[in-house]
Each structure stands twice: as C-alpha cells, then as structure tokens.
C-alpha cells in the first residue's frame, strides 16, 4: 500500500518556472541542410569531451573543489571559448540546487554566466564558423540566469523576462542545427513539452501562446530521452528534467524511479539526487530501502556534509514518519514528524505540505492515543499556518469539529 499524501501538494511548489522556462526555450525544428556545412561545433569534439568528462562527473557528484580545479585548467587552454566559464557557472548552480532559498552563491553564478556571455559574444561576432555554438552558449547562459530569476525564492519576473527575450533571439540561430550536436536538441525538447503542458494546466495563458508554434508533448519526451542518451554536456540536465516530468506530470513513477536510481547510483554524493531517490522510494512504498536512505540523509546532515541541510532533512524525516505511522509504530512516527517540523521551521517552510501534514499526522496519532488536548493543539496550529483554501486547513478544521462534537 502506498502512502496517502500527494507529493506534488506536499512540496508546496508552484509551476511559474514551467512557463518561464517555456519562454526561454522556444526552439523550432527544421530539416537538416543538404549543402556542405562549414560550421564548427567544439562541444561535439570527442577529445574535448574526454578532457571535460572528469570535471563534469565531479561537479554532479558535488566534488566541487576537484571539478573547479579541472575546469580552471580547462579554461587556461580554452580561454577563448565560453564552455569553461559556463561550466564554472554550472558548478555554482548545483550548489544552489539542494536549497533554492540559499542565495549566497547567486553572485558567483551570475558572474560566471556573464563571463560565458561575454566570451560567446566575441566568438559570435568575430568567428562566423562558431556562430551556432556561440548562440547555443549565449542562449544557455541567458536561459540559466532567467531560470534563477524566476525561482520562487527570488521572483524577479522582470529580469527573468529580459533574460528570456535575449535567449529566444540566440536560440533562433540554432534552429534546424540539431544534426550538428545532440546538445542543441535539449531546448527544443523542453519547448515541445511545456508549450502543450502550460495551456493544458493554465488555460488563462492560452492567449499568450497563440503566436508560438504548436508543440508536441510526446515528441518533447522522445527528444529528452535522446538527449539523455546521446548528449554529453546536457545529458544529466536532460535526465533531471525527464525524471521530474515523468514523476510530477506524466504519473509514470516506474520511469521516474529508474532515472532517480541511476542518478543517485552514478552521483552518490549529490544531495539533490539522493533526496529525489528517497522521494521515489517513498512514492513506490519501497520501505526497507526508504528507511536506509532516509536515515543516511539524516546522518549526513548531522555530519555537516556539504549540500545536506534542512530541506533534505524535512523530506527524509517526513518519509520516516509516514513509514512508521503506516507500520503503527506511533512513538517512532511522532519522533520523525517532529523532526520534519523542526527542519521546515529552520528554512521557514511552514506553509509547505511536509510541515502541515506532519502536524496533522501528529494530531491523528495523539487522538488515537487519547491525548485530545495535544491533538487539538496540532490541528489548531495547522489552521493557523495553512491558507484557508488549502486541503490541510479544511482537514484540520474538520478534525477539530469532530473532536469537539465528542466532548
């Protein structure tokens, strides 16, 4: 039997990023050129990929010092190219990923993306043979900046829109050039999917999309799979998006689980992948492995391992609370629900589902144990913290009414 709470609701995350990212990645498809193409794509060079491989592996495995040391050596050799600057920016991006509330890496991330932009602009203007590749990095750099600005913790929509508009212009330069490199297909994949998903889920935005080409969700998913199999630099990013889409929107947990398991096994030190793997174990009711991984996450937080902090703790503790609750181990369940609440309060996530449903669960357990006063305390706190339209608010109100009717 699977846990009863809905993870998408628990996360408390909106989907503003989906529309913003859609705007950032408006890439069209065209047939491959038949005439001889003199375009140079350095990112398709196998020897360059071999040089960059270890740095990328270390980056995604959260060995940032090693990764950045290699990338700086890479930069000495290819200072004229945007790739090393972009990789340094990507390194800062992944320091942000475990907890997007953390803003101390923002300035360095933006500075590296600005450097990538400056170098790419020089390449774009002075070396026509590299124009497509320069456009790819210009679009990617502006796109990542827009993605940061559109994050729910930053909500700088004006800057996000400006970056998106610039990215769109450069992405036009990549149209129909996917045959040069599988990397160039990544943006088209996301556009194809979200240009359909957005109006399906936000009908009010349909008029905004009238002037955009019609996408194809299934084609977008197919392209994401192809990028995750065949690309080098965008491979892991494509896998992350595919995993999230399969889990959050397509309700295909087996496929999402496969990717989550692969990413965690490949990059075992990445707290974001570790957390997502635990999330999939929870969703699929795989309790023995869930218990092992959730406790490991909490141990790594206690040992102050980089990237393991309150956000991951809130997840892991809640999963354990749910597991022990289902197993009727009430005292263990209460222990971990309280821990989940503690972590949520540390990051000021008291409107999130993990926080609210931990309170409801504690109220339920106390009610079962005959502690009506304690139960009412938790249900009342839910009413205080939740918005009136939230299911958690309605549930707590209903439960309080039920307790009062028995008194």
Secondary structure, 3 states (H helix, E strand, C coil): CCCCCCHHHHHCCCCHHHHHHHHHCCCCCCCCCCCCCCCCCHHHCHHHHHHHHHHHHHHHCCCHHHHHHHHHHHHHHCCCCCHHHHHHHHHHHHHHHCCCCCCCCHHHHHHHHHHHHHHHHHHHHHCHHHHHHHHHHHHHHHHHHHHHHCCCCCCCHHHHHHHHHHHHHHHHCCCCCHHHCHHHHHHHHHHHHHHHHHHHHCHHHHHHHCCCCCCCHHHHHHHHHHHHHHCCCCHHHHHHHHHHHHHHCCCCHHHHHHHHHHHHHHCCCCHHHHHHHHHHHHHCCCHHHHHHHHHHHHHHHHCCCCCCCHHHHHHHHHHHHHHHHHCCCHHHHHHHHHHHHHHHHHCCCCCCHHHHHHHHHHHHHHHHCCCHHHHHHHHHHHHHHCCCCCHHHHHHHHHHHHHHHHC
